[in-house]
Amino acid sequence: MEELTTREKILQEAEKQFIDRGIQNTQMKEIAEAVKINRRTLYRYFPTKEELAFEVELVVMDKLQFNPEMDESRNHKLTGFEKIKLYFDEVNLDGIRDLLKFTAEFDRYFQDEYPGRELEELFISKLDPGNDILYVYIKEGCEDGSLRNDLTAHEIFTFISQNFLGFFQRLIIREKHLVHEHCDNVDFQKLFRKIVLSGIKAEP
């Protein structure tokens, strides 16, 4: 395994500390100490904490790009809807829990201006639906008739992706409280999947 570059070490440590403490409560000097570099070196890579947090979000977005393992020999025989069902079967919420927690912290911290135009453009490019395999499956479903025909692929994808993020971000943040708020016997992941699939499937 190749050794991480200094930049990669900084991003890795920053992600860990931002998740554990929040962006607001994390200090650049603590990240520098953990990576064993001085603050001058850290600021040479990332002039502000905001720019560092933004670049961590770009890394996290790449990690959230989920590609389910499918049998290619039968993949071409499946409808778009069937591929979407397999996609949701493969999603491991526990495996992305910390990533979703960070995206919630990022959304809270960056409610106003972004730290720079270049980073903003990079961020927007990451949000392009064409980069997401789920959008590809949805588009196939709209074209093969397995999904409802009164919504576009973009509308379906945007609704699912935004609701997934918002819904599970809240569950992760409040999970210790929800068990005492009449939600202890609800399998939210299974319920989300069931409601989404029934809502997008074409009527017979």
C-alpha positions, -999 to 999 in steps of 0.1 A, spaced: 0 0 0 13 34 -10 21 58 19 -3 87 21 9 121 10 9 150 35 -22 164 19 -40 131 21 -30 127 58 -44 162 66 -77 154 49 -80 120 66 -73 135 101 -95 165 94 -124 142 84 -120 122 117 -118 153 139 -147 171 121 -169 141 126 -159 136 163 -160 173 174 -178 192 146 -162 218 123 -168 247 147 -151 230 177 -120 216 158 -89 238 157 -63 237 129 -35 233 154 -51 201 167 -51 187 131 -15 198 126 -4 181 158 -21 149 149 -5 148 115 28 157 130 34 189 110 36 225 120 8 249 115 27 268 88 28 236 67 -9 230 73 -18 265 62 3 261 31 -20 233 20 -52 247 34 -52 285 41 -84 283 62 -103 258 82 -133 265 59 -113 255 28 -101 224 46 -137 214 56 -149 220 21 -123 197 6 -131 171 32 -167 173 20 -156 167 -16 -137 135 -4 -168 124 15 -190 129 -15 -168 105 -35 -170 79 -7 -208 82 -8 -209 73 -45 -222 38 -41 -219 12 -68 -236 -21 -59 -220 -53 -70 -242 -69 -97 -238 -100 -118 -230 -85 -152 -242 -117 -170 -278 -109 -160 -275 -72 -154 -286 -64 -189 -317 -84 -185 -330 -64 -155 -353 -34 -158 -343 -1 -143 -368 -7 -115 -352 -41 -107 -318 -25 -106 -330 2 -82 -344 -25 -59 -310 -43 -59 -293 -9 -53 -313 -4 -21 -307 -40 -10 -270 -33 -11 -269 0 7 -253 -4 41 -263 25 63 -240 15 91 -211 17 67 -218 53 58 -230 65 92 -200 88 99 -201 101 63 -237 112 67 -229 127 101 -203 148 84 -225 159 56 -250 171 82 -223 191 100 -212 205 66 -247 216 57 -251 233 91 -217 250 89 -219 263 53 -254 279 53 -242 311 37 -212 318 15 -188 291 3 -150 297 8 -142 303 -29 -155 301 -64 -132 273 -74 -143 250 -46 -180 259 -52 -176 248 -88 -160 216 -78 -188 210 -53 -215 216 -79 -198 193 -104 -198 165 -78 -236 169 -76 -241 162 -113 -266 133 -114 -247 117 -143 -220 108 -118 -244 86 -97 -252 51 -107 -287 54 -91 -295 81 -116 -284 58 -144 -308 31 -131 -336 56 -128 -331 69 -163 -332 33 -176 -364 27 -157 -380 58 -172 -369 46 -207 -380 10 -203 -414 18 -187 -407 1 -154 -410 35 -136 -440 59 -135 -442 81 -165 -454 113 -150 -421 122 -135 -387 128 -151 -356 108 -142 -341 140 -128 -372 147 -106 -372 111 -92 -334 111 -85 -334 145 -69 -364 136 -46 -348 103 -35 -313 116 -30 -323 147 -11 -348 129 11 -323 101 18 -296 126 30 -320 147 50 -339 118 66 -309 97 76 -288 126 87 -315 134 112 -319 98 124 -281 95 129 -279 127 149 -309 119 171 -307 81 173 -301 81 210 -333 101 216 -356 85 190 -358 52 210 -377 71 237 -399 90 212 -421 62 200 -397 52 172 -379 23 188 -396 -5 168 -394 12 134 -369 -1 108 -364 33 90 -341 19 63 -366 -8 53 -395 16 55 -377 42 33 -369 16 7 -405 3 7 -421 37 3 -397 49 -24 -400 18 -45 -438 17 -43 -439 54 -52 -417 52 -83 -429 19 -98 -450 20 -129 -486 10 -124 -495 -23 -140 
